[in-house]
Amino acid sequence: MEIVPQRLTTALLAAGIAALALAPARAPAFESSYLYNLSTTTGTIRSSGVFLALDDKTKEVYVVGENQIRIFNETGMETFSFGGGPDLGTVVSLAPTETGDLLLLSLVGERRAVLRTNFRGELVGEVELKGLPPELGELRFNAMGYAKGRIYLAELMGMRLVVVDAEGNFVAFHDLAEMLEVGAKRTDYGIRGFRVAPNGEVLFTVQALFKAYVLSPDGNLRAFGKRGSAPGKFNVITGIAADEQGHYYVADILKSAVLVFDKDFNWLKEFGYRGGRPGNLVSPVDLVAGDGKLYVSQYARRGVAVFKVSDPRVGQ
């Protein structure tokens, strides 16, 4: 057996230590930590299955449920609420605009209407939809988003999406069922989660396909996700959101967890899980993200949980 001289061994060891010292430190992985639940001065709000919206400018969070709109500040405390009056009907979706006005998708009597209110919920007027192609027929919108002067109106079970400008003039139509090649069975599939990101990307999930989708403003459709119970795979998915760092968040109602993906759809982390401890989730249904926070609406009267999220690797 060849014996390595002690001097050579010492030199090799020193070189190795020096190389480790010069090597760049590995950035920590995606991080998430529970902060609090949305609350009032009397305690946590025990809402169930509410819809969420975030004002990117004011950082206020809007909660739509039980025919009421509740507004929360950056610390998660309620500051104002409105709704329940005949003028606004039954609000099913809300989208803040850059002007400070709010857009409400409401059931007013027997019809669906897009209403515009000021920041206090006082009715300003109705956005009349104009120029929709007659071949589209009657569309029963039940989800809405807003970005860059465009209003996005979705018919979830019909898997159809109409885009209009801020005055209601027709801009575009997307038959999402045809794009996914399930047109003949659109009502068997349907859209579950729906969100419009500030950059104009339309995000949605289809439970039966175990997929999440991103529709770019230029009409390019991308998909990600695989079926399975292992970490990073989808069981029964619901809400979807994106943040300004390019992360995508998908809620899995069966896992009671949130799955995080990067801008290239690589899985980064999974957190939450069913339980009674702070930070555990029960049947998460809707998500909204921004300003380093993720808001998670849950069922079972578990309210809206707020997490701090960050990725130290972004921007390096």
C-alpha positions in Angstrom: 0.0 0.0 0.0 1.3 3.4 -1.0 1.8 5.7 2.0 1.1 9.4 1.4 3.7 11.6 2.9 2.5 13.6 5.9 3.5 16.9 4.3 1.4 16.2 1.2 -1.6 15.2 3.4 -1.4 18.4 5.3 -1.1 20.5 2.1 -4.1 18.8 0.6 -6.2 19.3 3.7 -5.2 23.0 3.8 -6.1 23.4 0.2 -9.5 21.9 0.8 -10.2 24.2 3.7 -9.2 27.2 1.6 -11.5 26.1 -1.2 -14.4 25.8 1.2 -13.7 29.2 2.5 -13.7 30.8 -0.9 -16.9 28.9 -2.1 -20.0 31.1 -2.1 -22.4 30.4 0.7 -25.5 28.6 -0.3 -28.6 30.8 0.0 -31.3 29.5 2.4 -34.3 27.9 0.8 -37.8 29.4 0.5 -39.0 30.5 4.0 -42.5 30.7 5.5 -43.6 31.4 9.0 -47.1 31.9 10.5 -47.8 35.5 11.7 -51.4 35.8 12.8 -55.1 35.4 11.7 -57.1 38.4 10.5 -58.8 39.9 13.6 -60.9 42.6 15.2 -60.3 44.3 18.5 -62.3 41.5 20.1 -60.4 38.6 18.6 -59.8 36.4 15.6 -62.6 36.4 13.0 -63.9 32.8 12.5 -64.9 33.1 8.8 -65.3 30.1 6.6 -64.5 29.9 2.8 -64.3 33.6 2.2 -62.9 35.2 -1.0 -59.8 37.4 -0.7 -58.4 40.4 -2.5 -55.3 42.6 -1.9 -54.8 46.2 -2.8 -51.2 46.4 -4.0 -51.0 50.1 -3.3 -52.5 50.4 0.2 -51.6 46.8 1.2 -55.1 46.5 2.6 -56.8 43.1 2.4 -60.5 42.7 1.5 -62.6 39.7 2.7 -65.8 38.9 0.9 -68.3 36.6 2.6 -71.6 36.3 4.2 -72.8 39.3 2.1 -70.3 41.6 3.7 -67.0 43.2 2.7 -64.4 43.6 5.5 -61.2 45.6 5.1 -58.0 44.9 7.1 -54.8 46.9 7.4 -51.2 45.7 7.1 -51.3 44.4 10.7 -54.3 42.2 10.1 -56.8 44.3 12.0 -60.2 45.2 10.6 -60.6 48.9 9.9 -63.9 49.1 8.0 -66.8 47.0 6.6 -69.7 47.5 4.3 -72.3 45.6 2.3 -75.7 44.1 2.8 -77.7 46.9 1.2 -80.0 46.6 -1.9 -77.8 48.9 -4.0 -74.8 46.5 -4.0 -76.8 43.2 -4.1 -74.9 40.0 -3.1 -71.2 40.5 -3.8 -69.4 37.4 -4.9 -66.0 39.0 -6.0 -64.1 42.2 -5.5 -61.1 43.8 -7.2 -59.4 47.1 -6.1 -58.2 49.5 -8.8 -55.3 51.9 -9.0 -57.7 54.8 -8.6 -58.8 53.8 -5.2 -62.2 52.7 -6.4 -63.4 49.1 -6.0 -65.0 46.8 -8.6 -67.7 44.5 -7.3 -69.1 41.5 -9.1 -72.6 41.2 -7.7 -75.9 39.5 -8.0 -78.4 42.3 -8.2 -81.9 40.8 -8.4 -81.8 38.3 -11.2 -78.8 39.6 -13.0 -75.0 39.8 -12.6 -73.5 43.3 -12.6 -70.1 44.8 -12.3 -70.4 47.7 -9.9 -68.0 50.5 -9.1 -67.8 51.9 -5.6 -65.5 54.3 -3.7 -63.2 53.0 -1.0 -66.0 53.2 1.5 -68.3 51.0 -0.5 -70.6 53.8 -1.7 -72.0 53.1 -5.1 -70.5 55.2 -7.9 -72.1 53.4 -10.9 -72.2 50.3 -12.9 -69.7 49.1 -15.6 -71.9 48.3 -18.6 -70.4 45.5 -20.7 -70.3 46.7 -24.3 -69.4 45.0 -27.6 -69.5 41.4 -26.5 -69.8 39.1 -29.5 -73.4 37.8 -29.7 -72.2 34.3 -30.4 -71.0 34.1 -26.8 -74.6 34.0 -25.6 -75.5 34.5 -22.0 -72.4 34.3 -19.7 -73.0 33.7 -16.0 -69.9 35.3 -14.5 -69.0 34.2 -11.0 -65.4 35.4 -10.6 -63.6 38.6 -11.4 -60.1 40.1 -11.4 -58.5 43.4 -12.4 -55.0 44.4 -13.7 -53.6 47.2 -15.7 -56.9 48.8 -16.8 -58.5 45.5 -17.7 -61.4 43.7 -16.0 -61.4 39.9 -16.2 -64.8 38.1 -15.9 -64.8 34.3 -15.6 -67.6 31.8 -15.9 -66.0 29.0 -13.8 -68.1 26.0 -14.6 -68.3 27.0 -18.3 -64.5 27.7 -18.3 -64.9 30.9 -20.3 -63.2 34.2 -19.7 -64.0 37.7 -21.0 -61.7 40.7 -20.8 -63.1 44.2 -21.0 -61.5 47.6 -20.4 -62.2 49.8 -17.4 -65.3 51.3 -19.2 -66.7 47.9 -20.1 -65.6 47.7 -23.8 -64.9 44.2 -25.1 -61.2 43.4 -25.4 -60.8 39.6 -25.6 -62.5 36.2 -25.1 -60.7 33.0 -24.1 -62.5 29.7 -24.2 -60.3 27.9 -21.6 -62.1 24.6 -22.1 -61.2 24.6 -25.8 -57.6 25.6 -25.0 -57.4 22.6 -22.6 -59.1 20.3 -25.2 -62.0 19.5 -22.8 -64.6 21.6 -24.6 -67.2 18.8 -24.8 -66.9 18.2 -21.0 -66.4 21.7 -19.8 -69.0 21.4 -17.0 -67.5 18.1 -15.9 -64.2 19.8 -15.3 -64.7 23.5 -14.5 -62.3 26.0 -12.9 -61.7 25.9 -9.2 -59.3 28.6 -8.2 -59.1 31.8 -10.1 -56.9 34.9 -9.7 -55.6 37.7 -11.8 -52.0 38.7 -10.9 -50.9 42.4 -11.0 -48.9 41.7 -14.2 -52.0 40.6 -16.0 -51.4 36.8 -15.8 -54.6 34.8 -15.3 -54.1 32.0 -12.8 -56.5 29.1 -12.4 -56.7 25.5 -11.3 -58.7 22.5 -12.6 -59.2 19.9 -9.9 -60.1 17.0 -12.2 -56.9 17.5 -14.3 -54.7 18.0 -11.2 -53.2 21.0 -12.9 -52.6 24.7 -12.3 -52.5 27.1 -15.2 -51.0 30.5 -16.1 -52.5 32.4 -19.0 -50.2 35.3 -20.1 -51.6 38.6 -21.3 -50.6 37.6 -24.9 -52.7 34.4 -24.7 -49.9 31.9 -24.0 -51.1 29.1 -21.7 -48.7 27.1 -19.4 -49.5 24.3 -17.0 -47.8 22.8 -14.0 -48.5 20.1 -11.4 -48.6 16.4 -11.0 -51.1 14.1 -9.3 -50.0 12.4 -6.1 -49.8 12.6 -2.3 -46.0 13.1 -2.1 -44.7 16.6 -1.3 -44.9 18.9 -4.3 -47.8 16.9 -5.9 -51.5 17.8 -6.1 -54.4 16.0 -4.4 -57.4 18.2 -4.5 -56.3 21.7 -5.4 -58.3 24.9 -4.9 -57.0 28.5 -4.7 -54.0 29.9 -6.6 -52.0 33.1 -6.3 -48.7 34.7 -7.3 -46.4 37.3 -5.7 -44.2 40.0 -7.0 -41.1 37.7 -6.7 -42.5 35.3 -9.3 -43.7 32.6 -6.9 -46.9 30.6 -7.4 -48.9 29.4 -4.5 -51.5 26.6 -4.8 -53.8 25.5 -2.0 -54.5 21.7 -1.6 -57.8 21.2 0.3 -57.1 17.5 0.9 -53.6 17.9 2.2 -54.6 21.1 4.0 -51.4 22.6 2.8 -50.0 25.3 0.5 -47.5 24.3 -2.2 -45.0 26.9 -3.4 -43.4 26.9 -6.9 -40.9 29.3 -8.5 -41.4 31.2 -11.8 -40.3 28.1 -13.8 -42.8 25.9 -11.9 -40.1 24.1 -9.8 -41.5 23.0 -6.5 -39.9 24.8 -3.5 -41.9 24.0 -0.4 -45.1 22.7 1.1 -46.4 24.0 4.4 -49.5 24.2 6.7 -51.1 20.7 7.2 -54.2 19.9 9.2 -54.0 20.6 12.9 -54.9 22.9 15.8 -51.6 24.7 16.2 -50.9 28.2 15.0 -49.7 27.8 11.4 -51.7 24.6 10.7 -54.4 24.8 8.1 -57.8 23.2 7.7 -59.2 23.0 4.1 -57.5 26.0 2.5 -59.7 27.4 -0.3 -58.5 30.9 -1.5 -55.1 32.6 -1.5 -53.7 36.1 -2.2 -50.1 37.1 -2.0 -48.1 40.3 -1.9 -45.6 42.5 0.0 -44.0 39.4 1.6 -47.2 38.0 3.0 -49.5 35.1 2.0 -53.2 35.2 3.1 -55.0 31.8 3.3 -58.8 31.5 3.6 -59.9 28.3 5.2 -63.1 26.3 5.9 -64.3 25.0 9.3 -64.6 28.5 10.7 -60.8 28.7 10.8 -60.6 32.2 9.4 -57.8 33.7 7.3 -54.3 32.8 8.3 -51.4 35.2 7.4 -47.9 33.9 6.7 -44.6 35.7 6.1 -43.0 34.4 3.0 -39.6 35.1 1.4 -37.0 33.6 -0.9 -33.5 34.8 -0.2 -32.3 33.4 -3.5 -34.4 35.7 -5.6 -32.3 38.6 -7.1 -29.0 36.9 -6.4 
